[in-house]
Amino acid sequence: MAWNEPGNNSDNNGGDRHGGRKDKDPWSQSNQGPPDLDEALERLKAQFSGIFGGGSGKASGGSSKSGGGFPKNIVIFALLAVTAFWGFSGFYQVDQKERVVILRLGQYQDTVGPGLHWNPLFIDQRFSVLVTQEQDYRVRGLMLTEDENIVEVPISVQYTIPDPKKFILQVRDPITSLHHATDSAIRHVVGGTQSSDVLSQGRQAMAEETKVRLQSYLDSYDTGINITLVNILKAEPPKAVKSAFDDVISAKEDKDRYVNEAKTYANGLVPEARGKAERIMQEAIGYREKLVAEADGEAQRFVKLYNEYRKAPEVTRERLYLDSVEGVMSNVSKVLIDVEGGNNMMYLPLDKMVSQPKGALPSASTSNQNDIVSQVTNQVIDRLRQEQSRARRSEAR
């Protein structure tokens, strides 16, 4: 029997009559026993009923009119207001360049695109990700090259996020992972490249290799990031040795300039020499063909002349002599005439006679060439006559 049950405090001698036994109750310091569980529940129910306006009887200490609760319509209005606020708070707008990853109670639910959407508040979590807009960041640092030189390399990385689910769920901090992967990739590439290539013409090839290596790192991490462009900006040596590096670069640029000038000169000279050689070759071929043709013509002329000589030797011989003399005499400007009956030879300077002053001979501007020739001929005949007359008079003496 429980301590607080009726009759527990009495005994065979009528213990409730003796107040001395009531102080033996272990649950209370007073004369009452421990509270009954049913009574405690009734009191709690009465208190809640009083709050919502339904208290009555013993719990409220009187009728329902004396209860201290709120009216039911106020409570209902409050509940409706909270429900409406909760419902309207779930609406949200997604931009065209964004995607939203939905987690329901911590688990992946869906990836929604542009437009108006609704999700229950306090139940779903939303993570917005830019998927179409290119994002970039820049970083620079001192790195060791293959030939053990230190250079400062600035790098710019542009990327997009085509898979927002992987970007949100697979890696805790994907942007930090991207930075670490970029640093690892560029240092690996610079470490396998000569410092001269890093500082001058090798940056494009380094950027392509860095992009491939960086993308492989991000794919292995499953970050959902896609690298669109890696641009290695102008690398610089440390300030302590910058002047020496500038001298080296200047010397290489001068070398390239001289090489290009030499190639330009060669490109202009070689075609000209080849054209001149081709021209000389064509002239030689033409001269050879001319000589061969002339030789063939002379041979044919000789054969025909020989046939004519066989038919009339004297006539042909005389004709050949006259043609030869005509050919020889037509190229000289002096005439020697053998005087008959004497040992003297008459010399006629035709070149000087033609070049006499204008008073002696008409100029080419006043008469034609035939008149000049006629006059010269007449003078020659007159001179011959005078010489012959002198010779006769001398013989007569």
C-alpha positions as CSV (number, residue, x, y, z in Angstrom):
1,M,0.0,0.0,0.0
2,A,1.3,3.5,-0.9
3,W,2.2,6.0,1.7
4,N,-0.4,8.4,0.5
5,E,-3.4,6.0,0.3
6,P,-6.2,6.5,2.7
7,G,-5.8,4.4,5.9
8,N,-2.0,4.3,5.5
9,N,-1.7,6.6,8.4
10,S,-4.1,4.6,10.7
11,D,-3.4,1.3,12.5
12,N,-5.4,-1.1,14.6
13,N,-5.4,1.5,17.3
14,G,-7.0,4.3,15.1
15,G,-3.9,6.1,14.1
16,D,-5.8,9.1,12.6
17,R,-6.9,9.9,16.0
18,H,-3.4,10.2,17.3
19,G,-1.6,13.1,15.8
20,G,1.7,11.7,16.8
21,R,1.8,9.2,13.9
22,K,1.2,11.7,11.2
23,D,4.8,12.9,11.2
24,K,6.0,9.5,10.0
25,D,5.0,10.3,6.3
26,P,8.3,10.2,4.4
27,W,6.9,12.3,1.4
28,S,6.1,15.5,3.2
29,Q,7.3,17.6,6.0
30,S,3.6,18.7,6.7
31,N,0.8,16.6,7.8
32,Q,-0.4,16.1,4.1
33,G,0.7,13.2,2.0
34,P,2.4,13.5,-1.6
35,P,0.1,15.1,-4.3
36,D,-2.0,12.7,-6.3
37,L,-1.0,12.3,-10.0
38,D,-4.6,12.5,-11.2
39,E,-5.1,15.7,-9.3
40,A,-2.0,17.3,-10.7
41,L,-3.1,16.5,-14.3
42,E,-6.6,18.0,-13.6
43,R,-5.0,21.1,-12.3
44,L,-2.8,21.5,-15.4
45,K,-5.7,20.9,-17.7
46,A,-7.7,23.5,-15.8
47,Q,-4.9,26.0,-16.2
48,F,-4.7,25.5,-20.0
49,S,-8.5,25.7,-20.3
50,G,-8.4,29.0,-18.4
51,I,-5.8,30.4,-20.9
52,F,-8.0,29.6,-23.9
53,G,-11.2,30.8,-22.2
54,G,-12.7,27.4,-21.2
55,G,-11.8,27.3,-17.5
56,S,-14.6,26.4,-15.1
57,G,-15.4,24.7,-11.8
58,K,-12.7,24.1,-9.3
59,A,-9.8,24.9,-11.7
60,S,-11.0,28.4,-12.2
61,G,-12.3,29.0,-8.7
62,G,-15.8,29.7,-10.0
63,S,-17.8,29.9,-13.2
64,S,-16.4,30.2,-16.7
65,K,-17.1,34.0,-16.7
66,S,-14.4,34.4,-14.1
67,G,-11.8,32.7,-16.3
68,G,-8.6,34.7,-17.2
69,G,-8.0,33.3,-20.8
70,F,-8.0,35.0,-24.3
71,P,-11.0,34.9,-26.6
72,K,-10.9,32.1,-29.1
73,N,-11.2,34.4,-32.2
74,I,-7.9,36.2,-31.3
75,V,-6.1,32.9,-31.0
76,I,-7.5,31.7,-34.4
77,F,-6.5,35.0,-36.0
78,A,-3.0,34.7,-34.6
79,L,-2.7,31.2,-36.0
80,L,-3.9,32.2,-39.4
81,A,-1.5,35.2,-39.5
82,V,1.5,32.9,-38.6
83,T,0.4,30.4,-41.2
84,A,0.1,33.1,-43.9
85,F,3.5,34.5,-43.0
86,W,5.0,31.1,-43.2
87,G,3.4,30.4,-46.6
88,F,4.4,33.7,-48.2
89,S,7.9,33.5,-46.8
90,G,8.5,30.3,-48.9
91,F,8.2,32.2,-52.3
92,Y,11.4,33.3,-54.0
93,Q,12.6,34.4,-57.5
94,V,15.6,32.7,-59.3
95,D,17.5,34.9,-61.8
96,Q,18.3,33.7,-65.4
97,K,22.0,33.3,-64.6
98,E,21.4,31.4,-61.3
99,R,20.5,27.9,-60.2
100,V,19.3,27.1,-56.7
101,V,20.1,23.8,-54.9
102,I,17.4,22.7,-52.5
103,L,18.2,20.7,-49.4
104,R,15.2,19.2,-47.5
105,L,15.9,18.4,-43.9
106,G,19.6,18.3,-44.8
107,Q,19.3,16.0,-47.9
108,Y,19.5,16.9,-51.6
109,Q,16.0,17.5,-53.0
110,D,16.3,19.3,-56.4
111,T,18.1,21.9,-58.5
112,V,15.7,24.6,-59.8
113,G,16.2,27.0,-62.7
114,P,15.0,30.6,-63.4
115,G,11.5,31.6,-62.4
116,L,9.2,31.9,-59.3
117,H,9.4,29.0,-56.9
118,W,8.1,28.0,-53.4
119,N,9.7,25.9,-50.6
120,P,8.5,25.4,-47.1
121,L,10.3,27.7,-44.7
122,F,12.4,26.1,-41.9
123,I,12.2,22.8,-43.7
124,D,14.1,23.5,-47.0
125,Q,17.5,25.2,-47.4
126,R,18.3,27.1,-50.5
127,F,21.8,27.7,-52.0
128,S,22.1,30.0,-55.0
129,V,24.9,29.5,-57.5
130,L,25.9,31.6,-60.6
131,V,26.2,29.1,-63.4
132,T,26.4,31.2,-66.6
133,Q,28.4,34.2,-65.5
134,E,32.2,33.9,-65.8
135,Q,34.0,34.6,-62.6
136,D,37.7,35.3,-62.1
137,Y,40.4,35.9,-59.6
138,R,44.0,36.8,-59.7
139,V,47.0,35.7,-57.7
140,R,50.7,36.1,-57.9
141,G,53.7,34.7,-56.1
142,L,57.4,33.9,-56.2
143,M,58.2,30.6,-57.9
144,L,61.3,28.5,-58.7
145,T,62.0,27.8,-62.4
146,E,63.7,24.7,-63.9
147,D,67.1,26.5,-64.0
148,E,66.8,27.4,-60.3
149,N,65.9,31.1,-60.8
150,I,63.2,32.8,-58.8
151,V,60.5,34.7,-60.7
152,E,57.3,36.4,-59.7
153,V,54.4,35.1,-61.8
154,P,50.9,36.8,-61.7
155,I,48.1,34.6,-63.0
156,S,44.4,35.3,-63.8
157,V,41.9,32.4,-63.8
158,Q,38.4,32.6,-65.3
159,Y,35.8,29.9,-64.5
160,T,32.2,28.9,-64.5
161,I,30.1,26.6,-62.4
162,P,28.1,24.3,-64.7
163,D,27.2,21.8,-62.0
164,P,25.8,23.6,-58.9
165,K,25.0,20.3,-57.1
166,K,28.6,19.2,-57.0
167,F,29.7,22.8,-56.2
168,I,27.5,22.9,-53.1
169,L,27.6,19.3,-51.8
170,Q,30.8,17.5,-52.9
171,V,33.4,20.0,-51.4
172,R,33.1,22.0,-48.2
173,D,34.8,25.1,-49.7
174,P,35.2,24.8,-53.5
175,I,36.6,28.3,-54.0
176,T,39.4,27.6,-51.5
177,S,40.1,24.3,-53.3
178,L,40.2,26.2,-56.6
179,H,42.9,28.5,-55.1
180,H,45.0,25.7,-53.8
181,A,44.7,23.7,-57.0
182,T,45.7,26.8,-59.1
183,D,48.7,27.4,-56.9
184,S,49.8,23.8,-57.3
185,A,49.3,23.7,-61.0
186,I,51.2,26.9,-61.8
187,R,54.1,26.0,-59.6
188,H,54.3,22.6,-61.3
189,V,54.4,24.2,-64.7
190,V,56.9,27.0,-63.8
191,G,59.1,24.4,-62.1
192,G,59.5,22.6,-65.4
193,T,60.2,25.7,-67.5
194,Q,63.3,27.8,-68.1
195,S,63.3,31.3,-66.7
196,S,63.9,32.8,-70.1
197,D,60.6,31.2,-71.4
198,V,58.7,32.3,-68.3
199,L,59.8,35.9,-68.7
200,S,59.4,36.2,-72.5
201,Q,57.8,34.1,-75.2
202,G,56.8,30.9,-73.3
203,R,53.8,32.3,-71.3
204,Q,51.1,31.2,-73.8
205,A,52.3,27.5,-73.7
206,M,52.5,27.7,-69.9
207,A,49.0,29.0,-69.7
208,E,47.6,26.2,-71.8
209,E,49.4,23.6,-69.8
210,T,48.3,25.2,-66.5
211,K,44.7,25.2,-67.6
212,V,44.7,21.4,-68.5
213,R,46.4,20.5,-65.2
214,L,44.1,22.7,-63.1
215,Q,41.0,21.3,-64.7
216,S,42.2,17.7,-64.0
217,Y,42.7,18.6,-60.4
218,L,39.2,20.1,-60.1
219,D,37.6,17.1,-61.8
220,S,39.4,14.8,-59.4
221,Y,38.0,16.8,-56.5
222,D,34.5,16.7,-58.1
223,T,34.0,20.5,-57.5
224,G,31.7,21.2,-60.4
225,I,33.9,24.1,-61.6
226,N,34.9,24.5,-65.2
227,I,38.1,26.5,-66.2
228,T,37.5,28.7,-69.2
229,L,40.7,30.7,-69.4
230,V,44.1,30.8,-67.7
231,N,46.1,33.9,-68.5
232,I,49.7,34.3,-67.2
233,L,50.5,38.0,-67.1
234,K,53.9,39.5,-67.5
235,A,56.3,37.7,-65.1
236,E,59.0,39.7,-63.5
237,P,62.3,38.7,-61.8
238,P,62.9,39.7,-58.2
239,K,63.8,43.4,-57.8
240,A,67.4,42.6,-56.7
241,V,68.3,41.1,-60.1
242,K,65.7,42.8,-62.3
243,S,68.3,45.0,-64.1
244,A,70.4,42.0,-65.1
245,F,67.3,40.2,-66.4
246,D,66.3,43.3,-68.4
247,D,69.7,43.3,-70.0
248,V,69.4,39.6,-71.0
249,I,65.9,40.2,-72.4
250,S,67.1,43.3,-74.3
251,A,70.0,41.3,-75.8
252,K,67.7,38.5,-76.9
253,E,65.3,41.0,-78.5
254,D,68.3,42.6,-80.4
255,K,69.3,39.1,-81.5
256,D,65.8,38.4,-82.8
257,R,65.7,41.8,-84.5
258,Y,69.1,41.2,-86.3
259,V,68.0,37.7,-87.3
260,N,64.8,39.1,-88.8
261,E,66.6,41.9,-90.6
262,A,69.1,39.3,-92.1
263,K,66.2,37.1,-93.2
264,T,64.5,40.1,-94.8
265,Y,67.7,41.0,-96.6
266,A,68.1,37.4,-97.8
267,N,64.5,37.2,-98.9
268,G,65.1,40.3,-101.0
269,L,68.5,39.3,-102.4
270,V,68.0,35.7,-103.2
271,P,65.0,36.1,-105.5
272,E,66.9,38.9,-107.3
273,A,69.9,36.8,-107.7
274,R,67.8,33.9,-108.9
275,G,66.1,36.2,-111.4
276,K,69.4,37.5,-112.7
277,A,70.8,33.9,-113.0
278,E,67.7,32.9,-114.9
279,R,68.0,35.9,-117.2
280,I,71.6,35.1,-118.0
281,M,70.7,31.5,-118.6
282,Q,68.0,32.5,-121.1
283,E,70.3,34.9,-122.8
284,A,72.9,32.2,-123.1
285,I,70.3,29.8,-124.5
286,G,69.2,32.5,-127.0
287,Y,72.8,33.2,-128.0
288,R,73.4,29.6,-128.5
289,E,70.3,29.2,-130.7
290,K,71.2,32.3,-132.6
291,L,74.7,30.9,-133.4
292,V,73.3,27.6,-134.3
293,A,70.8,29.2,-136.6
294,E,73.4,31.4,-138.2
295,A,75.7,28.5,-138.7
296,D,72.9,26.5,-140.3
297,G,72.1,29.4,-142.5
298,E,75.7,30.0,-143.5
299,A,76.1,26.3,-144.3
300,Q,73.0,26.3,-146.4
301,R,74.1,29.5,-148.2
302,F,77.5,28.0,-148.8
303,V,76.0,24.8,-150.2
304,K,73.8,26.9,-152.6
305,L,76.8,29.1,-153.5
306,Y,78.9,26.1,-154.2
307,N,76.2,24.8,-156.5
308,E,76.1,28.1,-158.4
309,Y,80.0,28.2,-158.5
310,R,80.0,24.8,-160.2
311,K,77.7,26.1,-162.8
312,A,79.6,29.5,-163.5
313,P,82.9,29.7,-161.7
314,E,84.1,33.1,-163.3
315,V,80.9,34.9,-162.8
316,T,80.5,33.6,-159.3
317,R,84.1,34.5,-158.4
318,E,83.8,38.0,-159.7
319,R,80.5,38.5,-157.8
320,L,82.0,37.2,-154.6
321,Y,84.9,39.6,-155.0
322,L,82.7,42.6,-155.5
323,D,80.5,41.7,-152.6
324,S,83.5,41.3,-150.4
325,V,85.0,44.7,-151.4
326,E,81.6,46.3,-151.0
327,G,81.3,44.9,-147.5
328,V,84.8,46.1,-146.6
329,M,84.6,49.5,-148.1
330,S,81.2,50.3,-146.7
331,N,82.6,50.2,-143.2
332,V,85.5,52.6,-143.8
333,S,85.5,56.4,-144.1
334,K,88.6,56.7,-146.3
335,V,89.0,56.0,-150.0
336,L,92.3,55.1,-151.8
337,I,92.3,55.4,-155.6
338,D,94.9,53.9,-157.8
339,V,95.8,56.4,-160.5
340,E,96.4,54.8,-163.9
341,G,99.8,55.3,-165.4
342,G,101.4,56.5,-162.2
343,N,102.7,55.2,-158.9
344,N,100.7,57.7,-156.7
345,M,97.6,56.8,-154.9
346,M,95.0,59.3,-154.3
347,Y,93.6,59.6,-150.7
348,L,90.1,60.9,-150.2
349,P,89.2,61.7,-146.6
350,L,85.5,61.3,-146.9
351,D,84.8,61.6,-143.2
352,K,86.4,65.0,-143.1
353,M,84.7,66.1,-146.3
354,V,81.3,65.2,-144.8
355,S,82.1,67.1,-141.6
356,Q,83.0,70.3,-143.4
357,P,81.5,73.6,-142.2
358,K,78.0,74.5,-143.1
359,G,79.1,76.9,-145.8
360,A,80.7,74.1,-147.8
361,L,78.0,71.5,-147.5
362,P,74.3,72.0,-146.7
363,S,73.4,70.7,-143.4
364,A,71.0,67.8,-142.8
365,S,68.5,70.3,-141.5
366,T,68.2,72.1,-144.9
367,S,68.3,69.1,-147.3
368,N,67.9,65.4,-147.2
369,Q,70.6,62.8,-147.1
370,N,70.5,62.2,-150.9
371,D,71.5,65.7,-151.7
372,I,74.5,65.5,-149.3
373,V,75.7,62.3,-150.9
374,S,75.3,63.8,-154.4
375,Q,77.4,66.8,-153.4
376,V,80.1,64.7,-151.9
377,T,80.2,62.6,-155.1
378,N,80.5,65.7,-157.3
379,Q,83.3,67.0,-155.2
380,V,85.1,63.7,-155.4
381,I,84.8,63.6,-159.2
382,D,86.1,67.2,-159.4
383,R,89.0,66.3,-157.3
384,L,89.8,63.3,-159.4
385,R,89.7,65.4,-162.6
386,Q,92.0,67.9,-161.1
387,E,94.5,65.3,-160.1
388,Q,94.4,63.7,-163.5
389,S,95.0,67.0,-165.2
390,R,98.0,67.7,-162.9
391,A,99.4,64.3,-163.6
392,R,99.1,64.8,-167.4
393,R,100.9,68.2,-167.2
394,S,103.7,66.8,-165.2
395,E,104.1,63.9,-167.7
396,A,104.2,66.4,-170.6
397,R,107.0,68.3,-169.0
